[in-house]
Amino acid sequence: MRLPEEAQAIRVFIGESDRYEGRPLYQAIVEEARAFGLAGATVLRGLMGFGVGSRLHTAKVLRISEDLPVIVELVDKAERMEAFLPVLDRMVGEGLITIEPVKVFAYRGRKAD
């Protein structure tokens, strides 16, 4: 797949303990994005954060199993991202979804041996 220089990034801010159909929500989003054929997805785990309820989520030594913040980042052409938004809307009950333009410098796979 070739990405145009002008693309879009979607960021989904959720909690690590959020679930969708019995699976972690971040995992379900990445699997849906892959099945949809999006160019890429990455899950990032945060050390600290808060959302709409202002409840602080933090990773402290004595509090290992907190509900830490998670960001799922998706990148593809704008029209593909727009088509994927209804999927995200259905899956994400609580959280924040942002969309921003990105400039793609390189999108490369491994070179054949």
Contacts in CASP RR format, 6 or more apart in sequence:
PFRMAT RR
TARGET T0000
AUTHOR 0000-0000-0000
METHOD contacts of the structure
MODEL  1
MRLPEEAQAIRVFIGESDRYEGRPLYQAIVEEARAFGLAGATVLRGLMGF
GVGSRLHTAKVLRISEDLPVIVELVDKAERMEAFLPVLDRMVGEGLITIE
PVKVFAYRGRKAD
1 39 0 8 1.000
1 107 0 8 1.000
2 107 0 8 1.000
3 39 0 8 1.000
3 75 0 8 1.000
3 76 0 8 1.000
3 77 0 8 1.000
3 104 0 8 1.000
3 107 0 8 1.000
4 77 0 8 1.000
4 104 0 8 1.000
5 103 0 8 1.000
5 104 0 8 1.000
6 78 0 8 1.000
6 101 0 8 1.000
6 102 0 8 1.000
6 103 0 8 1.000
6 104 0 8 1.000
7 39 0 8 1.000
7 75 0 8 1.000
7 76 0 8 1.000
7 77 0 8 1.000
7 78 0 8 1.000
7 81 0 8 1.000
7 101 0 8 1.000
7 102 0 8 1.000
7 103 0 8 1.000
7 104 0 8 1.000
8 75 0 8 1.000
8 76 0 8 1.000
8 77 0 8 1.000
8 78 0 8 1.000
8 81 0 8 1.000
8 99 0 8 1.000
8 100 0 8 1.000
8 101 0 8 1.000
8 102 0 8 1.000
9 73 0 8 1.000
9 74 0 8 1.000
9 75 0 8 1.000
9 99 0 8 1.000
9 100 0 8 1.000
9 101 0 8 1.000
9 102 0 8 1.000
10 73 0 8 1.000
10 74 0 8 1.000
10 75 0 8 1.000
10 81 0 8 1.000
10 84 0 8 1.000
10 85 0 8 1.000
10 88 0 8 1.000
10 97 0 8 1.000
10 98 0 8 1.000
10 99 0 8 1.000
11 71 0 8 1.000
11 72 0 8 1.000
11 73 0 8 1.000
11 74 0 8 1.000
11 96 0 8 1.000
11 97 0 8 1.000
11 98 0 8 1.000
11 100 0 8 1.000
12 29 0 8 1.000
12 71 0 8 1.000
12 72 0 8 1.000
12 73 0 8 1.000
12 74 0 8 1.000
12 88 0 8 1.000
12 92 0 8 1.000
12 95 0 8 1.000
12 96 0 8 1.000
12 97 0 8 1.000
13 51 0 8 1.000
13 69 0 8 1.000
13 70 0 8 1.000
13 71 0 8 1.000
13 95 0 8 1.000
13 96 0 8 1.000
13 97 0 8 1.000
13 98 0 8 1.000
14 25 0 8 1.000
14 26 0 8 1.000
14 69 0 8 1.000
14 70 0 8 1.000
14 71 0 8 1.000
14 72 0 8 1.000
14 92 0 8 1.000
14 94 0 8 1.000
14 95 0 8 1.000
15 25 0 8 1.000
15 26 0 8 1.000
15 57 0 8 1.000
15 67 0 8 1.000
15 68 0 8 1.000
15 69 0 8 1.000
15 70 0 8 1.000
15 95 0 8 1.000
16 24 0 8 1.000
16 26 0 8 1.000
16 45 0 8 1.000
16 67 0 8 1.000
16 68 0 8 1.000
16 69 0 8 1.000
16 70 0 8 1.000
17 24 0 8 1.000
17 67 0 8 1.000
18 24 0 8 1.000
18 25 0 8 1.000
18 26 0 8 1.000
18 70 0 8 1.000
18 92 0 8 1.000
18 93 0 8 1.000
18 94 0 8 1.000
18 95 0 8 1.000
19 25 0 8 1.000
20 28 0 8 1.000
20 29 0 8 1.000
20 91 0 8 1.000
21 28 0 8 1.000
23 31 0 8 1.000
25 70 0 8 1.000
25 91 0 8 1.000
25 92 0 8 1.000
26 43 0 8 1.000
26 70 0 8 1.000
26 72 0 8 1.000
27 43 0 8 1.000
28 91 0 8 1.000
29 41 0 8 1.000
29 72 0 8 1.000
29 74 0 8 1.000
29 88 0 8 1.000
29 91 0 8 1.000
29 92 0 8 1.000
30 41 0 8 1.000
30 43 0 8 1.000
30 72 0 8 1.000
32 87 0 8 1.000
32 91 0 8 1.000
33 40 0 8 1.000
33 41 0 8 1.000
33 74 0 8 1.000
33 84 0 8 1.000
34 40 0 8 1.000
34 41 0 8 1.000
36 80 0 8 1.000
36 83 0 8 1.000
36 84 0 8 1.000
36 87 0 8 1.000
37 76 0 8 1.000
37 80 0 8 1.000
38 74 0 8 1.000
38 75 0 8 1.000
38 76 0 8 1.000
38 80 0 8 1.000
38 81 0 8 1.000
38 84 0 8 1.000
39 75 0 8 1.000
39 76 0 8 1.000
39 77 0 8 1.000
39 80 0 8 1.000
39 107 0 8 1.000
40 74 0 8 1.000
40 75 0 8 1.000
40 76 0 8 1.000
41 72 0 8 1.000
41 73 0 8 1.000
41 74 0 8 1.000
41 75 0 8 1.000
42 72 0 8 1.000
42 73 0 8 1.000
43 70 0 8 1.000
43 71 0 8 1.000
43 72 0 8 1.000
43 73 0 8 1.000
44 70 0 8 1.000
44 71 0 8 1.000
44 72 0 8 1.000
44 73 0 8 1.000
45 68 0 8 1.000
45 69 0 8 1.000
45 70 0 8 1.000
46 59 0 8 1.000
46 68 0 8 1.000
46 69 0 8 1.000
46 70 0 8 1.000
46 71 0 8 1.000
47 58 0 8 1.000
47 59 0 8 1.000
47 68 0 8 1.000
48 56 0 8 1.000
48 57 0 8 1.000
48 58 0 8 1.000
48 59 0 8 1.000
48 69 0 8 1.000
49 56 0 8 1.000
49 57 0 8 1.000
49 58 0 8 1.000
49 69 0 8 1.000
50 56 0 8 1.000
50 57 0 8 1.000
51 95 0 8 1.000
51 96 0 8 1.000
52 94 0 8 1.000
52 95 0 8 1.000
52 96 0 8 1.000
57 66 0 8 1.000
57 67 0 8 1.000
57 68 0 8 1.000
57 69 0 8 1.000
58 66 0 8 1.000
58 68 0 8 1.000
59 66 0 8 1.000
59 68 0 8 1.000
60 66 0 8 1.000
74 81 0 8 1.000
74 84 0 8 1.000
75 102 0 8 1.000
75 104 0 8 1.000
76 84 0 8 1.000
78 101 0 8 1.000
81 99 0 8 1.000
85 97 0 8 1.000
85 99 0 8 1.000
88 97 0 8 1.000
89 97 0 8 1.000
END
